[in-house]
Amino acid sequence: MRHLLALTLAVVAATANAQTSGGSDPSRQQCAMGYVTGVGGSAQSVREYLATPDRDKYRYLADNPIQCHISDEGRASACTGITTLKHEQASVYDDADSATIAVVARVELDRGTYPVIIVVPKQDLHCEN
């Protein structure tokens, strides 16, 4: 009897933990699509950009343009650098960390415009209603 009670409590606790960790995050549930106005790029470049003093941000953008490898099938990968986006439609891909989120957005590259998985600051993503 004690074993059954302990098992039941463990299942209830695990279910409650799963619901609070992923099931009730309103930003993830309500935001599958949105618009990005701001910067986006590789995770490392966005972190460096956010850590750059305001007076140097323009120079960082100019010195680190986004570049991606384009496969023969037309898929962009292995991106480095950063770009600016102005009201670009994006689909949410995954939470990158507490300050950024990974999205798929159309990005203009040297060889054309391609859908690319990039990281953007969370405050730059505005969800579709």
C-alpha positions as CSV (number, residue, x, y, z in Angstrom):
1,M,0.0,0.0,0.0
2,R,2.8,2.4,0.9
3,H,4.6,1.6,-2.4
4,L,1.4,2.4,-4.4
5,L,1.0,5.7,-2.5
6,A,4.6,6.6,-3.1
7,L,4.4,5.7,-6.8
8,T,1.2,7.8,-7.2
9,L,2.8,10.8,-5.5
10,A,5.9,10.5,-7.8
11,V,3.7,10.4,-10.9
12,V,1.7,13.4,-9.7
13,A,4.9,15.4,-8.9
14,A,6.4,14.5,-12.3
15,T,3.3,15.5,-14.2
16,A,3.1,18.8,-12.3
17,N,6.7,19.5,-13.0
18,A,6.3,18.9,-16.7
19,Q,3.3,21.2,-16.9
20,T,5.1,24.0,-15.1
21,S,8.4,23.7,-17.0
22,G,7.1,23.5,-20.6
23,G,3.4,23.4,-20.7
24,S,2.5,26.7,-19.1
25,D,5.2,29.0,-20.6
26,P,3.0,31.6,-22.3
27,S,5.7,32.9,-24.6
28,R,6.2,29.5,-26.2
29,Q,2.5,28.6,-26.5
30,Q,1.4,31.9,-27.9
31,C,4.2,32.7,-30.2
32,A,4.8,30.3,-33.0
33,M,5.1,33.1,-35.6
34,G,6.0,36.8,-35.2
35,Y,8.0,39.7,-36.6
36,V,11.6,40.6,-35.9
37,T,12.8,44.2,-35.9
38,G,16.3,44.5,-34.7
39,V,19.4,42.3,-35.0
40,G,19.8,38.6,-35.7
41,G,22.6,36.2,-36.5
42,S,24.8,33.5,-35.1
43,A,24.4,32.9,-31.3
44,Q,28.0,34.0,-30.7
45,S,27.7,37.2,-32.8
46,V,24.4,38.2,-31.1
47,R,25.9,37.7,-27.6
48,E,29.0,39.8,-28.6
49,Y,26.7,42.5,-30.1
50,L,24.6,42.7,-26.9
51,A,27.7,43.0,-24.8
52,T,29.1,45.7,-27.0
53,P,28.8,49.3,-25.7
54,D,26.1,51.3,-27.4
55,R,28.6,53.7,-29.0
56,D,30.3,50.7,-30.8
57,K,27.2,48.7,-31.9
58,Y,27.1,50.2,-35.4
59,R,30.7,49.4,-36.0
60,Y,30.2,45.8,-34.8
61,L,27.4,45.4,-37.3
62,A,29.6,46.8,-40.1
63,D,32.5,44.6,-39.2
64,N,30.6,41.4,-38.8
65,P,28.1,40.9,-41.7
66,I,26.2,37.7,-41.7
67,Q,27.6,35.0,-43.9
68,C,26.3,31.5,-44.4
69,H,27.3,28.4,-46.4
70,I,24.8,27.7,-49.1
71,S,24.4,24.1,-50.2
72,D,23.7,22.9,-53.7
73,E,20.1,22.4,-52.6
74,G,19.8,26.0,-51.5
75,R,20.0,25.5,-47.8
76,A,21.8,28.0,-45.6
77,S,23.9,26.6,-42.7
78,A,27.0,27.4,-40.7
79,C,26.2,31.1,-40.4
80,T,28.4,33.6,-38.7
81,G,28.0,37.3,-38.2
82,I,25.0,39.5,-37.6
83,T,22.4,41.4,-39.7
84,T,19.6,43.9,-39.1
85,L,16.0,42.9,-39.7
86,K,13.1,45.3,-40.2
87,H,9.7,43.8,-39.5
88,E,10.8,40.4,-41.0
89,Q,8.3,37.6,-40.5
90,A,9.8,34.7,-38.5
91,S,8.8,31.4,-37.1
92,V,10.0,30.5,-33.6
93,Y,12.4,27.6,-33.7
94,D,13.6,27.3,-30.0
95,D,14.6,29.2,-26.9
96,A,18.3,29.8,-27.2
97,D,18.8,31.1,-23.6
98,S,17.1,33.6,-21.3
99,A,17.9,36.6,-23.5
100,T,17.7,35.2,-27.0
101,I,15.5,33.0,-29.1
102,A,16.2,31.0,-32.2
103,V,13.9,31.8,-35.2
104,V,13.7,30.9,-38.9
105,A,13.6,34.1,-40.9
106,R,14.4,35.2,-44.5
107,V,17.8,36.8,-44.5
108,E,19.5,38.5,-47.4
109,L,22.9,37.0,-48.1
110,D,25.5,37.6,-50.8
111,R,23.9,35.0,-53.1
112,G,20.2,35.9,-52.5
113,T,17.6,35.7,-49.8
114,Y,17.3,32.4,-47.9
115,P,15.4,31.1,-44.8
116,V,18.0,30.8,-42.1
117,I,17.9,29.7,-38.5
118,I,19.2,32.7,-36.5
119,V,19.2,33.9,-33.0
120,V,17.5,37.2,-32.0
121,P,17.1,39.1,-28.7
122,K,13.7,38.1,-27.3
123,Q,12.6,41.8,-27.0
124,D,13.1,42.1,-30.8
125,L,10.5,39.4,-31.6
126,H,6.9,40.6,-31.6
127,C,4.3,37.8,-31.7
128,E,1.6,37.7,-34.3
129,N,-1.9,38.1,-32.8
